[in-house]
Amino acid sequence: MTKDVNDESAGWDNIKISAHINCSTPMTGTNHPPSCVPSLQIHSEDFEDEDLTGWTNGVIEGSTGFTTFLGRYGKSNSGPGKDPFKTFGGIPRHATSVTFQFHFYEIDGWDMPDQAVLVVNDKSLDLGNFEEHLDENNRSATAHGMKFQLVSEGPPAHIGFNSEMKDQKHLITVTIPSSFYEIGGELNVMFQVRTTADNIDSESAGWDDIKITAHFNCPSLAPTTSSPTNCLPSRELYNEDFEDNGLTGWTNGVLQYSTEFTTFLGRYGNNNSGPGKDPYKTYRIPSDATSIILEFNFYELDSWDGRYEADQAILVVNNKSLSLGRFDMYDNENGRNGSAHYMTFELSSEADPFNIGFGSFFDQKHLVKVTIPSNFYEETGEITIMFQTRLSESMLDDESAGWDNIKITASFRC
C-alpha cells in the first residue's frame, strides 16, 4: 500500500451550505412583507468599461452615436460557432419571472430577409425581420413561453458608421418564465444576427445595456397562519472570488494569482495605494433590508511591521472609514474586533503567521465580517466599498495586501 501523497490523494473544494428557513407569519398593517421585494435587478452591463468577462465570441465596438457596445456583428462574424453568448448565474429560483432587457442596434442597410434572434437556454425567440427604411416600433411576439416587446427610440435616421445609411436603436424587453431557471438558477443568452451583405460596413448589429430583473409574487398581508412565500430572513446578494479574472465594476482593480492564494484582488502596497489608487466598487442593495453583512478575506502578505510602523488596513463604506487596525507579520490578530460609524467588524485568522506565498516572510489569511446598518443604503439602494492599504515599505515584494471572496448578505425582518 502506497504512503506517498504524490501517488494517490484527494481534494475538496467549493463547499456550500444553504439554510432553509421557515419564515414566521408577518404582521399586518403593510402591503408586503418587509423582505418581499417585488422586483430586484440581478445584472446590469453597458460595456462602457470594455469588459467582456463571461462572453464567448464577444467583440466590442464604439462610436459617438452608440457609445461602447457588444458588436458589430454581421454576415462575416455571425452564425454557428460565432454568435456571442454568456451564462448569467445568480437568478433567484423562486422568482416568478425574469425580465431581460437590452438595446438592439440596427446598423446601416438592413433589408429582407435580415433578422435578429434571441436564444435563451437553447430556445429561440425570433425578434423578426428588420429593414433600413422601416420603423419597427411597438413590435411584439411570443415563443416557448417567452414574450418580447420592442420600442424604438426614434424613426430610422443616420446615427453612426456608414453615413449613407440609416440606423435604429430598439429597446427590447423580454419576459422569461420561471421554467427557464428554477432548477439551475442560470440563463444562457445568445444573440444571433442573420444578415445578407458580406461587408460589415453595409449592415450589422449591436447589443447594449443588458439588464436582468427578477420579479416576485408579494402577497398582501391579510391575517394568515401560513408564511409569506418570499420571506427570506437572509439572502446572499453577491459572491465574488475573482477566479474568472473578472474586475467588472471595480475602479483601480488589479488581480494577482498564486497557488496558495488563488486569484484575488491585489497585490496592493505603498506604491499602488493611496488617494486615487485604492480599489472600490458600488453594489446595489435592497433598500428594505434591515442590515447587511459584508464578508471578505484580507491577505496580510509578507513583512507587515505594525509594531513599529503604521502598517494598517482600512475599509471605507460610502466614505465612512472603518479601521481594521495595524498588522504585524509576527502577531496573530485572530479575534480582533472594532466599530465605527455604527459599523462593526469581527476578524478571525485561519492560522498563526507562517510563510504562505510570495516573499519568504510570514503571512496571514484573515476572514473579516462587517455588519452595516440600513442608514448606509436605505435612501440610495447602494453602497460603495473601498479597500485601503497603508504601508511603510516601498517595495510590493516587501509587504502588500490582497482582498478576496467578497460576499454581501442582506438581512430582512420576517
N, C-alpha and C positions, 0 to 999 in steps of 0.2 A: 504493500500500500504506500502510495506516494505521500510525502510530508512537505513537499515544496509547493508553495502557493503559485509559483510560475507554471506548474504542471496542471493544476486544476484549482479553480476558485470561483467565487460568486460575488455579485454586487447588487446593490439595491438602490433605487433612485425614484424620484418624482412621487414621493409619498404624499397622499392627500387624505384628509379626514373631513367628512361632511357631517354636520349635525342636522338632524331632522326634528323640528320643534313643533309642539302642539300649542298654537297661539291662543291666548285666553280671549274670552268674549270681550269685545270692545265696549266702551262706554257710549251711551247715547249722547246726542247733542251736537254732533258734527256730521257733515255729509259723507265723509270717507274715514276709514281707519287711518290714524296718523301715519302709518307706514305704507299705506296703499297709495302708490304713485301711479296715476292714470297713464302717464307716458314717461319714458326715460330714454334719453339719447345714449346709444351704445357706442357709435363710431361717428367720426367726422374727419374727412380727408379732402383737402383742397389742393394738394400738390404744390403749394407755393414754396415749400422747403425742398422741392425736387426730390422728395423721398419716395422710393418705390418699394419699401420694405413689405415683403409678403406677396408682391406681384410677380407672376410668371408672364413672360413676354411683354413686360411693361416698358414703355418708352415715354419720354417727356418732351413736350413742345411748349413754346411760349410765344406770345405776340401781345402787342399793346391792347388789341381789341378783345382778346380772350384770356389774358394773363397766362399762368402756367397750368397745364392740364395733361391728362393721360392721352397721348396721341402724338402725331396724327397717325391714323390707320386708314389704309386704302387697299386696293386690289393686291399690291405687291407685298404687303406685310400683314395680311389677314387670311383667315382660312384655317383648316385643321392643323393643329400644332403651332399656330402663330397667334391666335386670338389671346388677348390679355385676360387673366383670371386671378382670383385671390379668394382664400378662405377666411371668412370673418368668424372668429370664435367669440365666446362670452355672451351668446344670445340666451337670455333667460328662458329656460324651458317651459316655465309656467306662464309666459306671456301669451295673451290670447291671439295676438297677431303682431307682425313687424312691418313697419313702413320703410321701404328702401327708396331713397330719393337721390337724384343726380341730375346734372346738366348733360344733355346730349348736344354736341355742336355739329350741325350740318354745314360742312365747309365746302364752298365752291360748287362746281357744276353737277350736282346730283340730278339724275334722270332715271326714268323707269328702265329696268326693274330694280334699281338700287334700294337696298333695305338695311335696317338695323334690327338686331335681335338681342334680347337679354336672356341669358341662360342661368337658372338658379338650381343648384343640385341636379344638373343634367336635364332639367325641364325647361323647354324653350318658350319664351313669351315674345312673339313677333311684334315689334313696335311699328311695323308697316313699311310701305314704300315712301320715299321722300323725293321731292323734285325741287330744283333750284327756284323756280318761279311760283311754287305753290305754298300757300300758308297752311301748315298742318295744325294750327292752333285748335285746342279742345278735342283732340283725338283720344279715344279710349278703346280698350279691348280686354278680354279675359282669356286665360288658358291655364289648365292644371290647378285651378283654384286661386291663381294669382289674377290680379286685375291692375291695370295701369291707367293713369290719366296724364295727358300731355298738355302743357300750357306753354305757348311760345311767348318769348319776351317782346317780340315785335314782328312785323311782317318781314319778308325777305329783303335784305339790304347788305351791301358790302360792309363787312366787319373787319376782315383781315385776310392775309395771304393773297391769293390771286385777285388783283384789283379789277379784273374784267368780269368777275362773277359775284353772285350774291350768296349770303350765308344766313343761317338762323340759329338762335340759341333756344333750346327747348328744355323746360323743367319737367322732368318725368317723376311721378310718384307712383310707386308700386306697392300694393298691399299684399303681403305674403302670409298665408295661414300657418298655424302652429304645427301642422303636419310636416312642414319642411325642416323644423329644428327641434321638436320636442324630445327627440331621442338623443341626438348628438350635440345639441346646443351650438350648431355651426351652420353657416350659409356659404356655399361655394358659388361665387358670382363670376360670370364670364360675359364680356361684351363682344358681340360679333358684328362685323360690317361686311356687307356683300355688295361691292361696287363694281362697275364695268370698265372704267377708264384705267389704263395701265399706269398713267402718271399720277403720283400722289398730289401734284400741284394742280391737277384738273378736278379732282374730287376726293374728299377724305372726311374723316370723322374724329371727334374728340370727346372725352368723358371727363367730368369735373364735379367738384363739390358734392362728394358722396357722403350721405348721412344715413345712418340706420337708427331707427327709433322703435323701441319695444312698447307695446300697449297692453294694459292690464285691465281686468274687469274689477272695478272698485264698487262694491255694492253699497247702497245706502244703509245706514246703521240703525235699523229698527231693532227693538229688543229681541235677542235670539240666544239660544243655548249653544249654537254652533260657532266655530271660529271663522273669521274672515279669511277667504281663500288666499289673499295676498299679504296676510300679516306675517312678516318675517322679522323677528326681533333683531337680527343682524344679517347684513348682506355684503358680500365681498364685491367691491366696485372695480378694483384694479389689482393686477398682479403682474409685475414687470421684472423679469430676471435677466434680460439683455442677452439671452442665449441665441436670439435670432439676429444679433448685431444691429438691432434697430434702435434709433435715437429719436423716433417721432415725437415731436413736441418739446424736445429738450433744446434749450439755448446753452451754449458753451459746453455741450456734451462731448465727451471723448470716451472711448472704450479701450479696455485692456484685457488681455487673456493670459492666464497661466493655468497649468494643470491643477494646481492646488486651490485656486480661487475661481476657476472657470472664467466666464466673461462677466465683466462688471463695469460700472460707471467709474472711470478713473484712468490712470492714477492722477491725483491732484496733490501738488506740493507748493513750495514757496514761489516758484516761477510761473505757475499757471493758475493761481488762485488770487483772490482779492477783488476789489470793486471792478465790475465789468468783465470778470473772468469766471466767477463762480457759476456752477451749473444750476439751472432752475427750470421748472415746468409747471404749467397750470392744469389742474384736474377739475372736471365737473363733479359736483356733489349734490345729491338730493337735498333741497332746502328744508325739508321736513324731518331730516334725521336729527335725533336728539344729541348725538355726538359722533365723532369718527375716531377710529384708531389708525394711525399711520405706523406701519411696521417696516423696518429695513435692517439689513446688515451693514454695519460700519466696519471697514477693514483698516486696522491700525498697522501700517506697514513700516517695518524697519525702525530706525533709531529715533523714535519719539523721545523727547527729553523734558517731559512735563515737570520733573522735579526741579529743574534749573531754569528752563525756558518756558515761555507762554505758548507751548505747543498745544493747540486745542482744536476741537471740532464744534461746530455750531449749526443748528437747524434754524432756518428762518421760514416762517409761515405768514404769508400776507404782510411782509415787512416787520413782523414781530419776532425777535430773536429768542431762542431757547438754547442756552449754552449746555453742551453735553460735558463740558469740563476739560481739564488738562489730561493728557495721556502720556505715559512713560513706558518705554519698552520693557522695563524690569518690574513694573507694577501690574498687578491683576486688578482691573477696575470692575470686576464682577460685582453685581449688587448695587451699583450706583443708581441714584435717582435724583430728580430735581423738578423744579417747576418755574414757570414764568408766564405772565400774561394769561393766566388761567389754564395754560397747557401744563401737562405733567408727563414725565418720561420715566421709564424703568429700563435699565441696561443689564443684560446678562451675557456673560462671556462663555464661549464654547469650551475653552480650556485655559490653563495657565499660559503665560507668554512662552513661546518657543519659535524657532525658525520654521516658517511655513513656505515662503517663496520669495522670489526676487533677491534682495541682498542677504548677507549672512547674519543680519541682526534678528532679534526676536520680533514676532508679530502676534497679533490677536484678532480674532473674529468676534465681534460684539453684535448681539441682537438687541435693537432698540425699539421699544414700543412707546408711542406718544399718543396721549388722549387729547383730542382737540374739541373744544366746546362749539356749540352751534352758532355762537355770535360771529365766528370766523367766516361763515358761508351762508347763513340764512337769508341774507339780502341778495347776494350776487349769485349764489348757487355754484361757487367755485372757490378753490384755494390754490395759491401759488406757493410751492415749496422750493427752497434753495438750500443747497449743502455748501457750507463754508469750511475751509481748512486754513488754519493759521499756523504756519510752521517757521522755524528759525533757520534751518539748513537750506541752502540754495539749490542743492542737487536733488533731483527727483529720486535718484537711487539711494540717497541717504535716509530720507524719510518722506512718506507720502500717505495718501488716504484713498480709499475706494468705498463705493456705495453699491448695494446690490439687493435683490429680492424685495423690491418695494411693493407693499400691499396696503391698500386702503379699504377698510371695512366700516360700513355705516351701521349705526345702531338706531332702532326705532322703538317707540313706545306702543306696545300692543295691548 
